[in-house]
Amino acid sequence: MRLEGKVAVVTGGGNGLGRATARRFAAEGARVVVADVIDDLAEETSHMIAESGGKASFVHCDAVSANDNHRMAAHALETYGAIDVLVTAAGVSHPGYKSGDQEASTKWFTKRMEYLEQPANELLELELDDFRQVMAVNLDGTLLAAQACAAPMVEAGNGGAIVTIASIAAKHPDAGPIPYVCSKSAVWMLTKKLARLLAPSGIRVNAIGPGYIDTHMTSMIELLPEDRLTQFFSNIPMGRKGVPDEIANTALFLASDEASYFTGEILHPDGGYFTE
Ligand SMILES: NC(=O)c1ccc[n+]([C@@H]2O[C@H](COP(=O)([O-])OP(=O)(O)OC[C@H]3O[C@@H](n4cnc5c(N)ncnc54)[C@H](O)[C@@H]3O)[C@@H](O)[C@H]2O)c1
């Protein structure tokens, strides 16, 4: 029960890494606010937690909306009286990404595979609006959630922990499209900046930079031609994708007192991707 008595807010808690984190945190005693832009998914996570004997509440939050983020923080305060932990798992891989819409994601990925043969076209065909959409969810969303939740944390004076979800793409340009890698490297810098600003308030801010984890976001990778797929897995010494619980466990460590001397750090659960 490493989070007993704590209140945790998880953005993007409706699916994938956010859902696994919300469930893990609740199993460790936290009362969890599950926030997502897709209400049904957030509600489903919240029910899963309740069914396992945990405490959770869900709230609508579009990561790009300052108002929604403030409502999310207010919901946590009204429901559970405090915020001790924030995990920002809301994110997109490409513009228009909808978690679970495999048909749309497949269409996007099929187009993207053309860039394997003509890499320059990834730059030449990029639309500024598409770039901004991804930056908005991944970067603005992280900033807005941190702003909204840090306010009551600073005011309460009890410290706390913020865990952002970056990616190996924060450091490696091959790990995603242009908007994605830019957004994730910016999330990593934001994490370090916030760590310095919030350390005097006793709030630790760390990032997780996952490798390829088996969620809706990465399911299209299997569509790669066989030689490319073999090459893809050869870049991961452990030879497999990770599973969401492996990220949830990392988030649990960073959110808990066991990580009391960690701030401004990024942990890479990536199966060895960064050993090169
Ligand atoms: N899966 C991976 O391999 C991997 C690796 C590195 C980083 N990440 C990051 O982890 C985070 C979670 O991704 P995932 O793999 O769990 O994908 P996922 O699709 O399973 O979950 C993403 C969640 O974010 C929500 N979301 C999307 N846009 C939102 C918005 N505007 N406002 C609020 N919620 C929104 C979705 O509804 C969904 O519930 C993302 O930031 C992603 O970039 C994933």
Ligand as a Chemical Component Dictionary entry (heavy atoms), coordinates in Angstrom:
data_LIG
# 
_chem_comp.id                   LIG 
_chem_comp.type                 NON-POLYMER 
_chem_comp.pdbx_formal_charge   0 
_chem_comp.three_letter_code    LIG 
# 
loop_
_chem_comp_atom.comp_id 
_chem_comp_atom.atom_id 
_chem_comp_atom.alt_atom_id 
_chem_comp_atom.type_symbol 
_chem_comp_atom.charge 
_chem_comp_atom.model_Cartn_x 
_chem_comp_atom.model_Cartn_y 
_chem_comp_atom.model_Cartn_z 
_chem_comp_atom.pdbx_ordinal 
LIG N1  N1  N 0  2.510  2.911  -26.131 1  
LIG C1  C1  C 0  3.765  3.265  -26.247 2  
LIG O1  O1  O 0  4.604  2.537  -26.783 3  
LIG C2  C2  C 0  4.235  4.593  -25.713 4  
LIG C3  C3  C 0  5.609  4.816  -25.654 5  
LIG C4  C4  C 0  6.074  6.026  -25.175 6  
LIG C5  C5  C 0  5.177  6.981  -24.749 7  
LIG N2  N2  N 1  3.850  6.746  -24.841 8  
LIG C6  C6  C 0  2.953  7.804  -24.396 9  
LIG O2  O2  O 0  2.115  7.314  -23.401 10 
LIG C7  C7  C 0  0.914  8.101  -23.384 11 
LIG C8  C8  C 0  -0.268 7.148  -23.393 12 
LIG O3  O3  O 0  -0.307 6.443  -24.627 13 
LIG P1  P1  P 0  -0.846 4.940  -24.744 14 
LIG O4  O4  O 0  0.178  4.151  -25.435 15 
LIG O5  O5  O -1 -1.333 4.488  -23.419 16 
LIG O6  O6  O 0  -2.046 5.151  -25.762 17 
LIG P2  P2  P 0  -3.603 4.859  -25.573 18 
LIG O7  O7  O 0  -4.235 5.233  -26.842 19 
LIG O8  O8  O 0  -3.818 3.484  -25.074 20 
LIG O9  O9  O 0  -4.031 5.875  -24.429 21 
LIG C9  C9  C 0  -4.027 7.257  -24.622 22 
LIG C10 C10 C 0  -5.113 7.865  -23.764 23 
LIG O10 O10 O 0  -5.015 9.296  -23.867 24 
LIG C11 C11 C 0  -6.310 9.784  -24.122 25 
LIG N3  N3  N 0  -6.243 11.052 -24.848 26 
LIG C12 C12 C 0  -5.894 11.263 -26.140 27 
LIG N4  N4  N 0  -6.033 12.558 -26.444 28 
LIG C13 C13 C 0  -6.496 13.166 -25.317 29 
LIG C14 C14 C 0  -6.853 14.504 -25.001 30 
LIG N5  N5  N 0  -6.815 15.486 -25.924 31 
LIG N6  N6  N 0  -7.267 14.768 -23.762 32 
LIG C15 C15 C 0  -7.342 13.793 -22.826 33 
LIG N7  N7  N 0  -7.048 12.510 -23.067 34 
LIG C16 C16 C 0  -6.626 12.214 -24.304 35 
LIG C17 C17 C 0  -6.986 8.707  -24.954 36 
LIG O11 O11 O 0  -8.388 8.838  -24.975 37 
LIG C18 C18 C 0  -6.498 7.457  -24.256 38 
LIG O12 O12 O 0  -7.319 7.092  -23.181 39 
LIG C19 C19 C 0  0.992  9.008  -24.599 40 
LIG O13 O13 O 0  1.469  10.272 -24.210 41 
LIG C20 C20 C 0  2.036  8.325  -25.456 42 
LIG O14 O14 O 0  2.677  9.243  -26.315 43 
LIG C21 C21 C 0  3.350  5.574  -25.305 44 
# 
loop_
_chem_comp_bond.comp_id 
_chem_comp_bond.atom_id_1 
_chem_comp_bond.atom_id_2 
_chem_comp_bond.value_order 
_chem_comp_bond.pdbx_ordinal 
LIG N1  C1  SING 1  
LIG C1  O1  DOUB 2  
LIG C1  C2  SING 3  
LIG C2  C3  SING 4  
LIG C2  C21 DOUB 5  
LIG C3  C4  DOUB 6  
LIG C4  C5  SING 7  
LIG C5  N2  DOUB 8  
LIG N2  C6  SING 9  
LIG N2  C21 SING 10 
LIG C6  O2  SING 11 
LIG C6  C20 SING 12 
LIG O2  C7  SING 13 
LIG C7  C8  SING 14 
LIG C7  C19 SING 15 
LIG C8  O3  SING 16 
LIG O3  P1  SING 17 
LIG P1  O4  DOUB 18 
LIG P1  O5  SING 19 
LIG P1  O6  SING 20 
LIG O6  P2  SING 21 
LIG P2  O7  DOUB 22 
LIG P2  O8  SING 23 
LIG P2  O9  SING 24 
LIG O9  C9  SING 25 
LIG C9  C10 SING 26 
LIG C10 O10 SING 27 
LIG C10 C18 SING 28 
LIG O10 C11 SING 29 
LIG C11 N3  SING 30 
LIG C11 C17 SING 31 
LIG N3  C12 SING 32 
LIG N3  C16 SING 33 
LIG C12 N4  DOUB 34 
LIG N4  C13 SING 35 
LIG C13 C14 SING 36 
LIG C13 C16 DOUB 37 
LIG C14 N5  SING 38 
LIG C14 N6  DOUB 39 
LIG N6  C15 SING 40 
LIG C15 N7  DOUB 41 
LIG N7  C16 SING 42 
LIG C17 O11 SING 43 
LIG C17 C18 SING 44 
LIG C18 O12 SING 45 
LIG C19 O13 SING 46 
LIG C19 C20 SING 47 
LIG C20 O14 SING 48 
# 
